Each structure stands twice: as C-alpha cells, then as structure tokens.
Amino acid sequence: MLTDPDRRRILIFLGFAFGIAWLTALVIYLTGGLTHGRVLARGIPLALVLLATTYMWAPALANIFTRLVTREGWQYVGLRPYFKRGWPYWIYPWVLPAVLTVLGAILFFVLMPQYYGGLDQARSQLQRAGLSIPANLELLIALETLGAVLISPPLNVVATFGEEFGWRAYLLPKLMPLGGRQAVIILGLIWGVWHWPVIAMGYEFGMRYPGFPWSGMMLFLLLTISGSALLSWVALHGRSVWPAAIGHAALNGIGNIAAIFTRGQPPSLLGPAPVGLIALVPFLIFALILFLSRSAFEPQVPNNFPWPAREETSPALGTSL
C-alpha cells in the first residue's frame, strides 16, 4: 500500500510532469503546431526545440522539483551505474528494441505484402533524396541498420534521460508498493497519456495516425505499457535508471527503420513502425513474458527499494557495489 507521503509526492510529481509538458504543448499548438509552426534561426522549428527540451525533460524536472518541494532528499536517485552485477541489463536494452522492431516490421509486411517495396523502394527513396546508389545496396542498408543499432542509443540518450529520470527513476519506485506488475502497468498508462498532446498534433516516431487521432491515442497506450515492461525490467535488474534511458534511446533510434522499404501509405494504426498494432505484437509478447515471470519486476537490493543508496558499500570489501 502507498503511504500518505508517497501519495502526496506522486500527485506533486504528476502535477509538474504533466503541467510543464502540456503547457509546452499548448505553446506549440498556439504557435502553429508541429508542422506549420514558427521557425527560429537557421531554419530550426520552434516546436522541435520545445519538444526536445521542455516537453521531453518535464519528467526529469518534475523529479527535481518534487524532491525540493517535499524535502525528500537525494539518497535514492538511481543515477549510479552498477556494471559489476547489472552489466547484462545494459546490453539487453541496447539490442532488444531493434530486434523487436525488426520482427514487428517483418510480421507487418508478411501480413500486408502490398506495402513492401523491398530494395527497389529503398533505391527509389535514396534517388529522391539525391544520394548516389552504391553497387551493393544490400550491404549499405545492413551497415546503416547496424550503425543505427550501435550508435543511436548514445546519441539519443541525452533526450530520453529527461523522461527516464522522471518515469523510471522517480515514479516507478513510488508505485512499487502496489506490486511490481501493477506499478509497471500504471506507469505505462501514465506515460502514454502524457504523450497524448503531441499525438493529437500528429507526431510520434515520425509517424501519424491520419484520420484516427483518438484511436491512435488509445493504441499508443499498448506501446507504452509494453515499453514500460521492458524499460522497468532493465532498470530494476540493472539497479539504475541508465539501462532504461539506453533502451528508450534505442527504441527512438530504430523505431522507423522499416520506412525505407515501405511502399504507398500503409495504415499507421497497424504498422510498420511499432506505433501500429501488428508491428507492436513482438513487444506485447515480450511484455507478456515479463509479466508472467515472478521476478521480472522485483527490486534487486536488500532493502527492497529499487535503487541502492548512494553510500551503499559491499560488507566484505567496503567498496561500491
């Protein structure tokens, strides 16, 4: 059960996280929206700047502001990396989003082959972009995909940390007294609703839900619940928020990889990006496996709190774990 102080802290945190983000979304909407808004110097859209800074960093700011307002302190923040015992959970989030995304795209194209353009479509897109076509296009695509898998997490982690330092580092521990599974589901729902203003304005993973804004909002909750399962799992077992930030960055970096092979206008409610129901199936299956596990969402520290205290040491060695 949640204690009264934790209930109060959760409400304050949500007030900051939603208030900052949704007020930012209102500013974006009033200044022309995501696609027709004001443009700053050097052609940089104002909406992009506000999304990458204020909106996406609202949960991190909410973490900081809530701790200051409630005088909670900074003992359990989840920032220390624990490689020695948790190193596999730094690798899983680096790789799994790409594997699940590719499997989802394959499933989509198998079920809806009319939207698969193959290498001809990829070649056509490169030509329209004014790029030279190499003799070995397959090798180029393979290398580009591998590069996206390896490089996108460290490149995107600065942006995704703004969300994860709020959702996984602060809100997840506060919800854990409800039980790990319940905490992950509730967090996934909150995370999804928090995205609704930008989805309503027509953007997520570079994809749109044309003609289905409300259905898109509801469908997106399935993605955030399954994403919450994956990211909470690696954060809890990695004993740090950083694996979740890496996984979130990896998903953002690889999420639209199937676009280069896509022909025509596929229904975004179905795929081929993970925002579509068919392409989301591998994520849902993986999340179900985690939910069926007894230990996937259990804290990994002796005092049952998700994050070790800053001063935690090994009794035998007297050094950081």
SEBA-539491 format. One record per residue (C-alpha): residue in three letters; y, z, x. Coordinates in steps of 0.25 Angstrom, whole numbers, plus 2048, in hexadecimal, padded with zeros to 3 digits. Each point is the difference from the previous one (the first is absolute). Layout:
# residues N
REC   res    yy    zz    xx
REC   ALA     Y     Z     X
...
This chain:
# residues 321
REC   res    yy    zz    xx
REC   MET   800   800   800
REC   LEU   80E   7FD   804
REC   THR   809   80C   804
REC   ASP   80E   802   7FA
REC   PRO   807   7FD   80D
REC   ASP   7F7   7F3   802
REC   ARG   803   7FB   7F2
REC   ARG   80F   802   803
REC   ARG   7FF   7F9   80D
REC   ILE   7F9   7F5   7FA
REC   LEU   80A   7FE   7F5
REC   ILE   80C   800   80A
REC   PHE   7F8   7F7   809
REC   LEU   7FE   7F6   7F5
REC   GLY   80E   801   7FC
REC   PHE   805   7FC   80D
REC   ALA   7F5   7F5   803
REC   PHE   803   7F9   7F2
REC   GLY   80F   803   7FF
REC   ILE   803   7FA   80E
REC   ALA   7F7   7F4   7FE
REC   TRP   803   7FD   7F2
REC   LEU   80F   801   802
REC   THR   7FF   7F7   80B
REC   ALA   7F8   7F6   7F7
REC   LEU   80B   801   7F6
REC   VAL   80A   7FC   80B
REC   ILE   7F8   7F4   804
REC   TYR   7FF   7FC   7F1
REC   LEU   80F   801   7FE
REC   THR   803   7F8   80C
REC   GLY   7F7   7F4   7FC
REC   GLY   7F2   805   802
REC   LEU   7F6   7FD   80A
REC   THR   801   7F1   801
REC   HIS   80E   7FD   7FC
REC   GLY   808   80C   805
REC   ARG   80B   801   80A
REC   VAL   7FE   7FB   80F
REC   LEU   805   808   80C
REC   ALA   804   7FB   80D
REC   ARG   7F7   7F6   807
REC   GLY   7F9   7FD   7F2
REC   ILE   7F9   80D   7FF
REC   PRO   7FE   803   7F1
REC   LEU   806   80E   7FC
REC   ALA   7F3   802   7F7
REC   LEU   7F7   7FF   80C
REC   VAL   809   80A   808
REC   LEU   800   80A   7F5
REC   LEU   7F1   7FE   7FD
REC   ALA   7FC   802   80F
REC   THR   809   80C   802
REC   THR   804   808   7F4
REC   TYR   7F5   7FD   7F6
REC   MET   7F4   800   809
REC   TRP   805   80C   807
REC   ALA   803   808   7F4
REC   PRO   7F2   808   800
REC   ALA   803   804   80F
REC   LEU   80E   804   7FC
REC   ALA   7FA   808   7F4
REC   ASN   7F7   807   80A
REC   ILE   80B   804   809
REC   PHE   80A   804   7F4
REC   THR   7F5   808   7F9
REC   ARG   7FD   808   80C
REC   LEU   80F   803   802
REC   VAL   803   804   7F2
REC   THR   7F3   809   7FE
REC   ARG   801   805   80E
REC   GLU   7F1   7FD   801
REC   GLY   800   7FE   80F
REC   TRP   7FA   7F6   80A
REC   GLN   7F3   806   804
REC   TYR   7F7   7F6   7F8
REC   VAL   806   7F2   801
REC   GLY   7F4   7F7   804
REC   LEU   807   7F9   80C
REC   ARG   7F7   804   80C
REC   PRO   7F6   7F6   803
REC   TYR   7F2   805   802
REC   PHE   7F9   7F6   808
REC   LYS   7F4   808   805
REC   ARG   7FA   803   7F3
REC   GLY   806   7F6   7F7
REC   TRP   800   7F3   808
REC   PRO   7F7   7F8   7F7
REC   TYR   80A   803   7F5
REC   TRP   80B   7F8   808
REC   ILE   7F7   7F4   801
REC   TYR   7FB   800   7F1
REC   PRO   80E   7FE   7FA
REC   TRP   803   7F5   80B
REC   VAL   7F4   7F8   7FC
REC   LEU   7FC   803   7F2
REC   PRO   80C   7FA   7F8
REC   ALA   7FE   7F3   807
REC   VAL   7F1   800   7FD
REC   LEU   802   804   7F1
REC   THR   80C   7F6   7FF
REC   VAL   7F7   7F4   805
REC   LEU   7F4   804   7F8
REC   GLY   809   800   7F3
REC   ALA   806   7F3   804
REC   ILE   7F2   7FA   802
REC   LEU   7FC   806   7F2
REC   PHE   80C   7FA   7F9
REC   PHE   7FE   7F2   806
REC   VAL   7F1   800   7FD
REC   LEU   803   804   7F1
REC   MET   80C   7F6   7FF
REC   PRO   7FE   7F5   80A
REC   GLN   80B   7F7   7FA
REC   TYR   80A   808   807
REC   TYR   7F9   7FF   80E
REC   GLY   807   7F5   809
REC   GLY   7F9   803   80D
REC   LEU   804   7FB   80D
REC   ASP   807   7F4   7F9
REC   GLN   809   80A   7F9
REC   ALA   803   807   80C
REC   ARG   803   7F4   808
REC   SER   80A   7FB   7F5
REC   GLN   807   80E   800
REC   LEU   802   7FF   80F
REC   GLN   806   7F2   7FF
REC   ARG   809   804   7F5
REC   ALA   805   80B   809
REC   GLY   803   7F6   80B
REC   LEU   7F5   805   809
REC   SER   7F7   7F7   809
REC   ILE   7F2   800   7FC
REC   PRO   7F6   803   80B
REC   ALA   7F3   7F9   802
REC   ASN   7F8   80C   7FE
REC   LEU   806   806   7F3
REC   GLU   7F5   809   7FD
REC   LEU   801   807   80E
REC   LEU   80F   802   7FD
REC   ILE   7FE   806   7F3
REC   ALA   7F5   809   805
REC   LEU   80A   804   80C
REC   GLU   80B   802   7F6
REC   THR   7F8   809   7F7
REC   LEU   7FB   808   80B
REC   GLY   80E   802   805
REC   ALA   804   805   7F2
REC   VAL   7F5   80A   800
REC   LEU   803   805   80E
REC   ILE   80F   7FF   801
REC   SER   805   803   7F1
REC   PRO   7FC   80F   800
REC   PRO   809   804   80C
REC   LEU   80B   7F6   7FB
REC   ASN   800   805   7F2
REC   VAL   7FD   80F   802
REC   VAL   80F   803   801
REC   ALA   802   7FC   7F2
REC   THR   7F4   806   7FA
REC   PHE   802   80D   807
REC   GLY   80B   802   7F6
REC   GLU   7F7   800   7F5
REC   GLU   7F4   807   806
REC   PHE   808   80C   806
REC   GLY   803   803   7F1
REC   TRP   7F3   7FC   7F8
REC   ARG   7F5   804   80A
REC   ALA   807   80A   809
REC   TYR   807   808   7F5
REC   LEU   7FC   7FD   7F2
REC   LEU   7F1   7FF   803
REC   PRO   7FE   80E   806
REC   LYS   808   805   7F4
REC   LEU   7F7   7FA   7F6
REC   MET   7F3   804   807
REC   PRO   7FE   80D   7F9
REC   LEU   7FD   7F7   7F4
REC   GLY   7F4   7FB   807
REC   GLY   7FF   7F4   80A
REC   ARG   7FC   7F5   7F6
REC   GLN   80B   805   7F6
REC   ALA   80A   801   80B
REC   VAL   7FD   7F1   805
REC   ILE   801   7FA   7F2
REC   ILE   80C   808   7FB
REC   LEU   807   7FC   80D
REC   GLY   7FC   7F1   7FE
REC   LEU   806   800   7F2
REC   ILE   80D   806   805
REC   TRP   800   7F6   80C
REC   GLY   7FE   7F4   7F7
REC   VAL   80B   805   7F5
REC   TRP   809   802   80C
REC   HIS   7FF   7F1   803
REC   TRP   803   7FB   7F2
REC   PRO   80F   7FD   801
REC   VAL   7FD   7F5   80B
REC   ILE   7F4   7FB   7F9
REC   ALA   809   7FE   7F3
REC   MET   80A   7F9   809
REC   GLY   7F4   7F6   804
REC   TYR   7FB   805   80E
REC   GLU   7F4   806   806
REC   PHE   7F9   7FB   80D
REC   GLY   809   7F3   7FE
REC   MET   7F9   7FD   7F3
REC   ARG   805   800   7F2
REC   TYR   7FA   803   7F2
REC   PRO   807   7F5   7F9
REC   GLY   800   802   7F1
REC   PHE   7F8   80D   801
REC   PRO   80A   80B   806
REC   TRP   7FA   80B   7F7
REC   SER   7F1   7FC   803
REC   GLY   804   7FF   80E
REC   MET   805   80E   801
REC   MET   7F3   805   7FA
REC   LEU   7F7   7F8   809
REC   PHE   808   805   80C
REC   LEU   7FB   80E   7FD
REC   LEU   7F2   7FB   803
REC   LEU   805   7FC   80E
REC   THR   807   80D   802
REC   ILE   7F4   809   7FC
REC   SER   7F6   7F8   808
REC   GLY   80B   800   80C
REC   SER   802   80F   7FE
REC   ALA   7F1   802   802
REC   LEU   7FF   7F8   80D
REC   LEU   80D   806   806
REC   SER   7FE   80E   7FB
REC   TRP   7F1   7FF   806
REC   VAL   805   7FC   80E
REC   ALA   80C   80A   800
REC   LEU   7F7   80C   7FC
REC   HIS   7F5   7FD   80A
REC   GLY   80A   7FB   80B
REC   ARG   807   80D   7FD
REC   SER   80D   7F9   801
REC   VAL   80A   7F7   7F8
REC   TRP   7FF   7F5   80B
REC   PRO   7F3   7FA   7FC
REC   ALA   805   7FE   7F2
REC   ALA   80D   7FA   805
REC   ILE   7F8   7F6   808
REC   GLY   7F7   7FD   7F4
REC   HIS   80C   7FD   7F7
REC   ALA   806   7F8   80B
REC   ALA   7F3   7F8   802
REC   LEU   800   7FD   7F1
REC   ASN   80E   7FB   7FF
REC   GLY   7FE   7F7   80C
REC   ILE   7F3   7F9   7FB
REC   GLY   802   801   7F1
REC   ASN   805   7F2   7FE
REC   ILE   7F7   7F9   80B
REC   ALA   7F9   7F7   7F5
REC   ALA   80D   7F9   7FC
REC   ILE   7FE   7F6   80B
REC   PHE   7F3   7FB   7FA
REC   THR   805   801   7F1
REC   ARG   803   7F3   7F8
REC   GLY   808   800   7F4
REC   GLN   805   80C   7F8
REC   PRO   7F4   80A   7FF
REC   PRO   802   80B   7F6
REC   SER   805   80C   808
REC   LEU   7FA   80A   7F6
REC   LEU   7F3   7FB   806
REC   GLY   803   7FD   80F
REC   PRO   7FE   7FB   80B
REC   ALA   808   80C   805
REC   PRO   7FC   80E   7FD
REC   VAL   80A   802   7F6
REC   GLY   7F7   7F7   7F7
REC   LEU   7F4   806   7F9
REC   ILE   7F5   7F7   806
REC   ALA   805   801   80E
REC   LEU   801   80F   7FE
REC   VAL   7F1   802   7FD
REC   PRO   7FC   803   80E
REC   PHE   80B   80B   801
REC   LEU   7FB   806   7F3
REC   ILE   7F2   800   805
REC   PHE   803   807   80D
REC   ALA   809   80A   7F8
REC   LEU   7F4   803   7F7
REC   ILE   7F7   803   80C
REC   LEU   80A   80A   805
REC   PHE   802   806   7F2
REC   LEU   7F0   802   7FF
REC   SER   800   807   80E
REC   ARG   800   80F   800
REC   SER   808   801   80D
REC   ALA   80A   7F4   800
REC   PHE   80B   808   7FB
REC   GLU   7FE   80D   806
REC   PRO   809   806   80A
REC   GLN   7FB   800   80E
REC   VAL   807   80D   805
REC   PRO   7FA   80E   800
REC   ASN   80B   806   7F6
REC   ASN   7FD   7F5   7F6
REC   PHE   80F   7FA   802
REC   PRO   800   7F1   802
REC   TRP   808   802   80D
REC   PRO   7FF   809   80C
REC   ALA   80B   809   803
REC   ARG   809   7FC   80C
REC   GLU   7FB   80B   809
REC   GLU   7F1   7FE   7FC
REC   THR   7F8   802   80D
REC   SER   7F1   7FF   804
REC   PRO   7FB   80E   801
REC   ALA   7F8   7FC   80C
REC   LEU   80A   7F8   808
REC   GLY   80D   805   7FA
REC   THR   805   7F2   7FF
REC   SER   804   7F7   7F5
REC   LEU   7F4   7FA   7F8
